[in-house]
Amino acid sequence: MKQNKIFKTFTAPHKKFKIWGVVFVVLSVVMMLLLAQITQLFIDTVYSSSGTTNANFGIIWTYFISHFGAPEIGTLVLILSIAFVLVAMLKSACTFGANQCFFTHASRARSALRKSCFKKLSFTDFAPAPQKTFFNLTSDITDFAEAIYSHKPKMIENAARVILAMILCFFIQAQIALAMFVFLPAILIVGFALKKKLVSLFSEARSRKSDMFGKSEEMIKNIREIKIFGSENWATKKYGALNQSHTNAVIKSQSAINHRKIWLNLLRVGGIATAVGLGAYACFNELITVGYFVLIMAYAIIIFDAAVNFMYALYDHRAASVSARRLGQFLDAPSSIKINAATLAPKFDIEFQNVGLNMGKQRVFGGLNFTIPYGTHTMILIENDQAKQALAKMFLRLVPNTSGTILYHQNPCQIYDISSLRKGFSYVAQEPAIFEGTILDNITMFEKPNMKKFAHAIELCDLQNLVESFGDKENHFLAESGKNLPAQLRQRIALARAVYRGAPVLLLDNAFNKFSAREGKALLKKLKEIYAHKTIIFLAEDDSLKAMFEHIVEIGGDK
């Protein structure tokens, strides 16, 4: 999926927001240019002895005077002051409208993209080797949204500023406008000369960064072997070399951009200086008024600032396009998990038969043998946090077992359609995932909501006060990763998400670690009541809640 195709695919359904955003952007630019026109009229009114001569005013005011007569200078100043305030308010309103439209456009496109990525991930094998492929997935989705919300609107706004201001300049003083126009092709040539080089350098920097972090992840997994064999120097040297290559790539790309920016800024200064010089000459020779000289200066600054900012926004967009292309490649890549026809039964037992897991050369555990009958509440005590998280993911086939067999409903888990299998679980991770979107979206996972189930979920997880505290209630917007929420509320939302789903098995990976012991017990008691005839699997490192479970599985050492 090419970068332009991925933008089109996920933004096309929300095109009306983009269209309205562009309309508001253009209106905002028009209002800004009108502010400069009003400033010119104000200055000429103050400097003019009569305040009503045609030589000092534009077409609109000439028409106004010829039809309604010349007002007193005081009245004219008052009219201009009121007009300035009204136009400034309209400009602010248009800017706000544009931001809202583009933000909605970007948010909906990102939600659709995230859903597609989630779906693709559900058919992806998270064996240790290919993990590096998905390292930049979250940041790539963020870059994609930034391109829609920030980079493209900036390009549109700055292009509108240049075009409209140049047209008005030709009406004011054609000779000065022509002299200014000469600088614009030079700015575009210098700017576009960097485009291809920028993309290749940016790709190299991101690739080097991915290699560096990939190697660090590998070393973390193999830290035991590194320490046993005294290979710390090798590990440090290997990581240091990758870190240096990433640093060099970043310096190289930034250096190229900065060199090009110097030329762009020189052209900007040259264009403004030329306009000011010619404008001053015309003003001293009474070809234009003082107000028009100020107007030319304002337009020159607007034009050349906008032209350079257009190129900066283009650079940012090209960088984001690299991320978009990588997302397209991920979505187009063949799924690594075979889609099977078998559907998991709504009620199923779980059995581990001599199950083992290796990550790289490291043995996480082996020889696991236990059975969890459907409808039982089981605690799995496992002393190693990495092993505990890996075991949680093995239930969901996010991490494949290295040896042995995992049986669901007396059949190997591999025979089941992966989507069907995962619908059998409501999973709450130790570190809850909160996505950019509303509280309702985060609990219903962006699907069409069942408000009765939603109300039950937030009541069970004590989220009513949170929802009621916001004016927009369940439609209150949450930041990516829940940055605008404390950790305990993030975990309550994750628990409410699991309750809302209501799957046959509730899989909790130390899901009360953000709560006090009393709060954790109270929540678990509620969950046990609604899951009285369903399965609960609670993975923990300590036995503080052991008394609340009828079945205990203890895993220690390498088994």
JONOR-V452657 format. One line per field, one symbol per residue. phi: phi as a letter, one per 40 degrees, with the letter a starting at -180 (. if undefined). psi: psi as a letter, one per 20 degrees, with the letter a starting at -180 (. if undefined). burial: 1 if it has 9 or more other C-alpha atoms within 8 Angstrom, else 0. A space follows every 50 residues. Layout:
phi->???
psi->???
burial->???
//
This chain:
phi->.cccccccdcbdcbccccccccdcccccccccccdccccccccccccccc gbccccbccccccccccbgcccdccccccccccccccccccccccccccc ccccdcccccccccdccdccccbbcccddcdddbdcdccccccdcccccb ccdcccccccccccccdcccccaccccccccdccdcccccccccdccccc cccccccccccccdcccccccbcccccdcgbcccccccccccccccdccc cccccccccccdcccccccccccccccccccccccfcbcccccccccccc cdccccccccccccdcccccccccccccccccccccbcccccbcccbacb bbbfcbabbgccccaagcbabbccgcbbbbcacbcccccccdccdcfcbc ccagbbbbfgbdccccdcccccccbbbbccbccbbcicddccccfgcccb cccccccccccfbccccccbccfccccbcdggccbcdccccccccccccd cgccbbbbcfcbccbcdcccccccccccccbdbbcbbbcacbbcbdccbc bbbbbbgba
psi->orghhhgggihgikhhhgghggghgghggghghhghghggggghgghpgh jjqhhiqagghgggghhirprqggggggghgghggghgghggghgggggg ghggggghgggggggggggghikpplqhgjhhhjgjgghghggghhhghg gghgggghgggggghgghhhhgohghgghhhhhghgggggghhigghggg ggggghghgggghghggghghjhghgggjkkhggggggghghghhgghgg ggghggghghhggghghgggggggggghggghghjkhrrgghghgggghg ggghghgghghghgghhhghhggghhgghghiqqpipporhpppqhpqqp ppolprpqocipogrqkporpnqpiqoppopphpgghghggghhhjkhpq qhrappppkjqphiiqphggghiiqoporhoqppqparggghhiljrpqo hghghgghghjljghgghiqhjcijppqrpjkhjqrhhhghhghghgggg gkrhpooonljjiirrgghgggghggghghkhjrppoopqirkhjhijqh pppppqck.
burial->10100110011001101101111111111111111111111111110100 11000110000101100000001001100100110011011101101111 11111111111111011001011111000010001000011111111110 11111111111101110011000101111110110111011001100110 11111101111101110010110001100010001000100110111011 01100110010011101101110111011101100001111111111111 11111111111011111111111111111010000000000001000111 11111111100111111110011111111111100011110111011111 10111111100110111101100111111101111111111111010000 00010111111010001001001101011101000000111111111111 00111111111100100001101001010010011111111000000010 011010001
//
